Amino acid sequence: MSHAGSQTAVFRAVDVAKIYRMGEVQVHALRGVSLDLFDGEFIVLLGASGSGKSTLLNILGGLDTPTSGTVHYLDRELTASDDAELTQYRRQSVGFVFQFYNLIPSLTARENVELITEIASSPMDPLEALELVQLRDRANHFPAQLSGGEQQRVAIARAIAKKPKVLLCDEPTGALDVHTGIVVLEAIARINRELGTTTAVITHNAVIAQMADRVISLSDGQIAGVQTNTDKRSAQALQW
Ligand SMILES: Nc1ncnc2c1ncn2[C@@H]1O[C@H](COP(=O)(O)OP(=O)(O)OP(=O)(O)O)[C@@H](O)[C@H]1O
């Protein structure tokens, strides 16, 4: 879904700074980032290692808080929320996907997804979530019986089974080969398209940026550029 039809800001970050203090050393991870993310859009966050991508994603997802600046999720000011409110926000509204899949080895694909649907307020059926990543036929397999790309798709099914408003993915294809990475990106794009889930994907790979509605480039903790893709590509059309 393109953000062109709908300009509701799901996230509004204003002048966000993050300083990590470690003893005498201060690391300025974000230096005044202002950004709106719109309902249903697919954005890619691009930038060199250490440019602040994960820090920004973690702040949007309520896993971390900025040192200064404000972040709103719809009408809720995340930067004014306490830990319990942030936990509630993450649980209800955010799906996370990380580079490493973090599946529980002793549970099947379906049971890994059920862990989340059991605590969510209006989840989809775990098999429906696995269907969306085209793994319904593997529901009874354990992680060790699945390839890396399949495990990542289970992790995506787990992330979206609670029907979150936003899906935040930190290097989802970082551990995968090209072909497998494309299958995983297709799954993420399908969820964005079919469920209208506002989606942000961190990558080092500029080729992946061609899939996005908008590409946000970070450099040294600041936004170095925002590019709107007029001709958005499908995952299958990417080559790297
Ligand atoms: N918990 C932390 N404590 C101290 N410094 C941190 C912490 N997390 C991140 N940093 C520092 O903040 C800066 C930005 O890190 P961040 O992980 O956001 O970058 P990134 O763009 O996601 O990098 P990468 O692509 O390597 O994951 C880096 O210099 C990093 O070392």
The ligand as a Gaussian input file, in Angstrom:
#p B3LYP/6-31G(d) Opt

LIG

0 1
 N       23.328000       0.033000      24.353000
 C       24.303000       0.806000      23.854000
 N       25.284000       1.305000      24.655000
 C       26.240000       2.098000      24.154000
 N       26.345000       2.444000      22.865000
 C       25.416000       1.973000      22.015000
 C       24.358000       1.123000      22.461000
 N       23.587000       0.813000      21.396000
 C       24.139000       1.435000      20.329000
 N       25.242000       2.147000      20.701000
 C       26.074000       2.957000      19.818000
 O       25.250000       3.897000      19.154000
 C       25.638000       4.050000      17.794000
 C       24.478000       3.690000      16.878000
 O       24.218000       2.306000      17.014000
 P       23.058000       1.567000      16.214000
 O       23.051000       0.143000      16.662000
 O       21.803000       2.331000      16.312000
 O       23.594000       1.666000      14.698000
 P       23.140000       0.860000      13.420000
 O       23.056000       1.856000      12.320000
 O       21.922000       0.071000      13.706000
 O       24.373000      -0.079000      13.194000
 P       24.469000      -1.596000      12.611000
 O       24.106000      -1.464000      11.165000
 O       25.900000      -1.946000      12.822000
 O       23.519000      -2.423000      13.386000
 C       26.854000       3.148000      17.616000
 O       28.017000       3.946000      17.760000
 C       26.729000       2.150000      18.738000
 O       27.998000       1.681000      19.138000

